[in-house]
Amino acid sequence: MPVQTILAETAAPDATLALTRECPHCPAMLQILSDLVKQGRLGRLEVVNLNQHPDWAAERGIRSVPWLRIGPFELTGVRDRAEVEHWIARAGSAEGMADYFHTLLKEGELAKVEATLRDHPEWLGSLLPIVANPEASLNVRIGAGAVMEGWSGAAALAALIPELGELSRHADARVRADASYYLGLTRDARAGALLQKGLDDPDPDVREIAREGLDSLGSPES
């Protein structure tokens, strides 16, 4: 099957499905997506047979199928109809991108989050709901932290200073500690006043992180 395109009459997220003739799960995925196009839930479906277009897969780093893109979301592996509808409903929303990053980090797809943000640094703030959630799993919080560290000193991280400032006053000390750490990573003098307040935090870990952050900014108040 070569590349084919299926169009719907109404505006909706577009999707791309990559498959191979050997894939036992791909026909079911194709049927789900085709039905959603007919219902107008998807605006366009592009189907790529990787047996015919191996270079297409290589350009995108696709190593397994089924591979699905819905709007900005790239998903690998078998997805049932409910999961597909979940991502259709979230395409184009800030909440959807936050949900997507959470899912990728939960599945150990740190590299995919980093690659996505290299192309769209304006989406870095979509990690903040993870920072703000003290109940997020440890591997997700660690993954979000690793991503944030990669943006140390960058304008995209400095743009989040107001939101990080709010989180540095969160009721949970874990959130305050993480927010203070990321404020220090901004390497931006505007974070200094916020970190200064952290020196009086009731939690000793937050105070230490705030002090280290001030040191990283070269603040004489540290």
One Martini backbone bead per residue (centre of mass of N, CA, C, O) as a GRO file, in nm:
protein
  222
    1MET     BB    1   0.091   0.039   0.028
    2PRO     BB    2   0.076   0.345  -0.032
    3VAL     BB    3   0.027   0.654  -0.007
    4GLN     BB    4  -0.263   0.779   0.167
    5THR     BB    5  -0.569   0.985   0.153
    6ILE     BB    6  -0.817   1.090   0.394
    7LEU     BB    7  -1.118   1.274   0.386
    8ALA     BB    8  -1.293   1.522   0.555
    9GLU     BB    9  -1.539   1.778   0.595
   10THR     BB   10  -1.426   1.849   0.875
   11ALA     BB   11  -1.273   2.002   1.122
   12ALA     BB   12  -0.973   1.833   1.231
   13PRO     BB   13  -0.755   1.631   1.320
   14ASP     BB   14  -0.471   1.493   1.207
   15ALA     BB   15  -0.342   1.181   1.060
   16THR     BB   16  -0.079   0.923   1.103
   17LEU     BB   17  -0.005   0.597   0.958
   18ALA     BB   18   0.226   0.342   1.032
   19LEU     BB   19   0.302   0.046   0.834
   20THR     BB   20   0.295  -0.312   0.785
   21ARG     BB   21   0.235  -0.625   0.654
   22GLU     BB   22   0.338  -0.778   0.931
   23CYS     BB   23   0.138  -0.633   1.106
   24PRO     BB   24  -0.118  -0.743   1.325
   25HIS     BB   25  -0.236  -0.444   1.431
   26CYS     BB   26  -0.284  -0.244   1.190
   27PRO     BB   27  -0.570  -0.301   1.078
   28ALA     BB   28  -0.722  -0.204   1.333
   29MET     BB   29  -0.615   0.084   1.331
   30LEU     BB   30  -0.719   0.158   1.049
   31GLN     BB   31  -1.018   0.118   1.114
   32ILE     BB   32  -1.047   0.326   1.336
   33LEU     BB   33  -0.951   0.574   1.171
   34SER     BB   34  -1.152   0.553   0.938
   35ASP     BB   35  -1.405   0.588   1.110
   36LEU     BB   36  -1.324   0.874   1.221
   37VAL     BB   37  -1.332   1.011   0.950
   38LYS     BB   38  -1.630   0.949   0.876
   39GLN     BB   39  -1.723   1.108   1.152
   40GLY     BB   40  -1.517   1.374   1.180
   41ARG     BB   41  -1.277   1.341   1.396
   42LEU     BB   42  -1.106   1.341   1.138
   43GLY     BB   43  -0.965   1.517   0.870
   44ARG     BB   44  -0.698   1.330   0.818
   45LEU     BB   45  -0.554   1.034   0.655
   46GLU     BB   46  -0.232   0.900   0.666
   47VAL     BB   47  -0.087   0.622   0.486
   48VAL     BB   48   0.213   0.427   0.559
   49ASN     BB   49   0.412   0.205   0.385
   50LEU     BB   50   0.723   0.083   0.488
   51ASN     BB   51   0.785  -0.112   0.255
   52GLN     BB   52   0.771   0.140   0.045
   53HIS     BB   53   0.887   0.365   0.289
   54PRO     BB   54   1.172   0.354   0.458
   55ASP     BB   55   1.273   0.651   0.457
   56TRP     BB   56   1.042   0.772   0.620
   57ALA     BB   57   1.118   0.626   0.883
   58ALA     BB   58   1.413   0.723   0.911
   59GLU     BB   59   1.351   1.032   0.931
   60ARG     BB   60   1.163   0.962   1.213
   61GLY     BB   61   1.264   0.713   1.390
   62ILE     BB   62   1.119   0.449   1.313
   63ARG     BB   63   1.099   0.111   1.484
   64SER     BB   64   0.778   0.081   1.513
   65VAL     BB   65   0.464  -0.096   1.490
   66PRO     BB   66   0.244   0.109   1.530
   67TRP     BB   67   0.236   0.448   1.398
   68LEU     BB   68   0.117   0.760   1.552
   69ARG     BB   69  -0.036   1.069   1.442
   70ILE     BB   70  -0.193   1.334   1.643
   71GLY     BB   71  -0.109   1.595   1.551
   72PRO     BB   72   0.151   1.634   1.792
   73PHE     BB   73   0.115   1.326   1.845
   74GLU     BB   74   0.329   1.051   1.926
   75LEU     BB   75   0.256   0.696   1.873
   76THR     BB   76   0.342   0.376   2.005
   77GLY     BB   77   0.156   0.120   1.931
   78VAL     BB   78  -0.113  -0.008   2.065
   79ARG     BB   79  -0.445   0.139   2.006
   80ASP     BB   80  -0.737   0.208   2.109
   81ARG     BB   81  -1.014   0.388   2.066
   82ALA     BB   82  -1.002   0.544   2.333
   83GLU     BB   83  -0.713   0.653   2.295
   84VAL     BB   84  -0.759   0.801   2.032
   85GLU     BB   85  -0.985   0.988   2.140
   86HIS     BB   86  -0.818   1.120   2.357
   87TRP     BB   87  -0.615   1.266   2.154
   88ILE     BB   88  -0.818   1.416   1.987
   89ALA     BB   89  -0.937   1.590   2.226
   90ARG     BB   90  -0.625   1.719   2.285
   91ALA     BB   91  -0.576   1.856   2.037
   92GLY     BB   92  -0.448   2.190   2.070
   93SER     BB   93  -0.385   2.173   2.381
   94ALA     BB   94  -0.227   2.234   2.673
   95GLU     BB   95  -0.334   1.986   2.825
   96GLY     BB   96  -0.248   1.781   2.609
   97MET     BB   97   0.059   1.825   2.625
   98ALA     BB   98   0.087   1.753   2.922
   99ASP     BB   99  -0.024   1.466   2.890
  100TYR     BB  100   0.187   1.371   2.686
  101PHE     BB  101   0.440   1.409   2.859
  102HIS     BB  102   0.351   1.227   3.087
  103THR     BB  103   0.328   0.969   2.917
  104LEU     BB  104   0.618   0.956   2.813
  105LEU     BB  105   0.759   0.949   3.092
  106LYS     BB  106   0.611   0.695   3.194
  107GLU     BB  107   0.735   0.529   2.928
  108GLY     BB  108   1.045   0.638   2.889
  109GLU     BB  109   1.030   0.905   2.670
  110LEU     BB  110   1.251   1.135   2.696
  111ALA     BB  111   1.364   1.183   2.407
  112LYS     BB  112   1.091   1.276   2.287
  113VAL     BB  113   1.057   1.527   2.456
  114GLU     BB  114   1.320   1.664   2.370
  115ALA     BB  115   1.260   1.670   2.065
  116THR     BB  116   1.000   1.834   2.077
  117LEU     BB  117   1.134   2.089   2.218
  118ARG     BB  118   1.337   2.158   1.999
  119ASP     BB  119   1.097   2.234   1.798
  120HIS     BB  120   0.912   2.342   2.075
  121PRO     BB  121   0.993   2.556   2.321
  122GLU     BB  122   0.697   2.672   2.388
  123TRP     BB  123   0.626   2.382   2.546
  124LEU     BB  124   0.769   2.376   2.828
  125GLY     BB  125   0.520   2.455   3.015
  126SER     BB  126   0.388   2.159   3.000
  127LEU     BB  127   0.557   2.063   3.266
  128LEU     BB  128   0.425   2.213   3.513
  129PRO     BB  129   0.204   2.009   3.607
  130ILE     BB  130   0.417   1.817   3.719
  131VAL     BB  131   0.548   2.007   3.923
  132ALA     BB  132   0.255   2.065   4.068
  133ASN     BB  133   0.258   1.741   4.124
  134PRO     BB  134   0.324   1.555   4.407
  135GLU     BB  135   0.185   1.272   4.286
  136ALA     BB  136   0.375   1.218   4.092
  137SER     BB  137   0.575   1.015   3.970
  138LEU     BB  138   0.906   0.978   4.002
  139ASN     BB  139   0.984   0.935   3.698
  140VAL     BB  140   0.836   1.189   3.599
  141ARG     BB  141   0.983   1.402   3.771
  142ILE     BB  142   1.266   1.331   3.679
  143GLY     BB  143   1.217   1.377   3.379
  144ALA     BB  144   1.139   1.676   3.399
  145GLY     BB  145   1.410   1.761   3.524
  146ALA     BB  146   1.592   1.676   3.289
  147VAL     BB  147   1.469   1.870   3.088
  148MET     BB  148   1.514   2.136   3.237
  149GLU     BB  149   1.825   2.116   3.248
  150GLY     BB  150   1.854   2.147   2.929
  151TRP     BB  151   1.744   2.474   2.979
  152SER     BB  152   1.972   2.613   3.094
  153GLY     BB  153   1.968   2.960   3.029
  154ALA     BB  154   1.712   2.975   2.870
  155ALA     BB  155   1.448   3.151   2.747
  156ALA     BB  156   1.223   2.937   2.792
  157LEU     BB  157   1.271   2.925   3.101
  158ALA     BB  158   1.256   3.228   3.176
  159ALA     BB  159   0.950   3.253   3.087
  160LEU     BB  160   0.867   3.080   3.366
  161ILE     BB  161   0.905   3.254   3.624
  162PRO     BB  162   0.616   3.324   3.719
  163GLU     BB  163   0.521   3.027   3.756
  164LEU     BB  164   0.753   2.940   3.945
  165GLY     BB  165   0.688   3.145   4.163
  166GLU     BB  166   0.417   3.022   4.241
  167LEU     BB  167   0.534   2.734   4.308
  168SER     BB  168   0.726   2.848   4.543
  169ARG     BB  169   0.424   2.876   4.713
  170HIS     BB  170   0.347   2.606   4.767
  171ALA     BB  171   0.220   2.380   4.996
  172ASP     BB  172   0.433   2.190   4.881
  173ALA     BB  173   0.767   2.125   4.924
  174ARG     BB  174   0.833   1.976   4.660
  175VAL     BB  175   0.743   2.202   4.474
  176ARG     BB  176   0.919   2.430   4.588
  177ALA     BB  177   1.188   2.293   4.532
  178ASP     BB  178   1.166   2.261   4.226
  179ALA     BB  179   1.108   2.557   4.156
  180SER     BB  180   1.372   2.666   4.275
  181TYR     BB  181   1.562   2.509   4.095
  182TYR     BB  182   1.456   2.629   3.823
  183LEU     BB  183   1.518   2.921   3.889
  184GLY     BB  184   1.825   2.877   3.895
  185LEU     BB  185   1.844   2.771   3.593
  186THR     BB  186   1.783   3.043   3.445
  187ARG     BB  187   2.006   3.268   3.503
  188ASP     BB  188   1.809   3.495   3.622
  189ALA     BB  189   1.769   3.785   3.799
  190ARG     BB  190   1.453   3.766   3.839
  191ALA     BB  191   1.482   3.514   4.045
  192GLY     BB  192   1.602   3.633   4.308
  193ALA     BB  193   1.353   3.729   4.476
  194LEU     BB  194   1.225   3.446   4.494
  195LEU     BB  195   1.466   3.304   4.633
  196GLN     BB  196   1.485   3.482   4.880
  197LYS     BB  197   1.218   3.379   5.005
  198GLY     BB  198   1.327   3.079   5.042
  199LEU     BB  199   1.511   3.137   5.299
  200ASP     BB  200   1.219   3.130   5.481
  201ASP     BB  201   1.151   2.850   5.465
  202PRO     BB  202   1.035   2.580   5.660
  203ASP     BB  203   1.207   2.415   5.463
  204PRO     BB  204   1.531   2.306   5.438
  205ASP     BB  205   1.546   2.224   5.138
  206VAL     BB  206   1.443   2.487   5.020
  207ARG     BB  207   1.658   2.670   5.138
  208GLU     BB  208   1.899   2.535   5.000
  209ILE     BB  209   1.807   2.571   4.707
  210ALA     BB  210   1.781   2.877   4.716
  211ARG     BB  211   2.078   2.930   4.781
  212GLU     BB  212   2.195   2.791   4.531
  213GLY     BB  213   2.048   2.971   4.330
  214LEU     BB  214   2.180   3.235   4.416
  215ASP     BB  215   2.465   3.146   4.352
  216SER     BB  216   2.410   3.105   4.042
  217LEU     BB  217   2.341   3.428   4.020
  218GLY     BB  218   2.536   3.599   4.207
  219SER     BB  219   2.418   3.675   4.481
  220PRO     BB  220   2.482   3.880   4.759
  221GLU     BB  221   2.237   3.750   4.941
  222SER     BB  222   2.356   3.448   4.984
   0.00000   0.00000   0.00000
